[in-house]
Amino acid sequence: MWEWRVAPDYVEPAKRDVSIPQHLAWSTQGDNVFLQFGDSQASWFVGSGDTKFAISESGELVCMAVRRPEVELPPDYPG
């Protein structure tokens, strides 16, 4: 997906920023909000707490899922 810089003792991406045009979609299910990047299928999930990231077989970030936080409005909030 991107070029790698190979050093004697490690490997890292050749560029800090990568621009890859992809389809973008979002959806909700219950208390979860999903942001889908591209068309690739998720192979595994990583995350912590209420945030999860889906990674494809090739290592692409394909989805982010977060739990919708509870929002309490002040009693005098207009509307």
ZIWOKA-V526198 format. One record per backbone hydrogen bond with DSSP energy under -1.0 kcal/mol. CO is the residue of the C=O (numbers start at 1). NH is the residue of the N-H. If there is no record, write none. Layout:
BEGIN
CO/NH ; CO/NH
END
This chain:
BEGIN
3/14 ; 5/12 ; 10/7 ; 12/5 ; 23/38 ; 25/36 ; 27/34 ; 29/32 ; 31/68 ; 32/29 ; 33/66 ; 34/27 ; 35/64 ; 36/25 ; 44/55 ; 46/53 ; 48/51 ; 50/67 ; 51/48 ; 52/65 ; 53/46 ; 54/62 ; 54/63 ; 55/43 ; 55/44 ; 56/59 ; 60/56 ; 62/37 ; 63/54 ; 64/35 ; 65/52 ; 66/33 ; 74/77
END
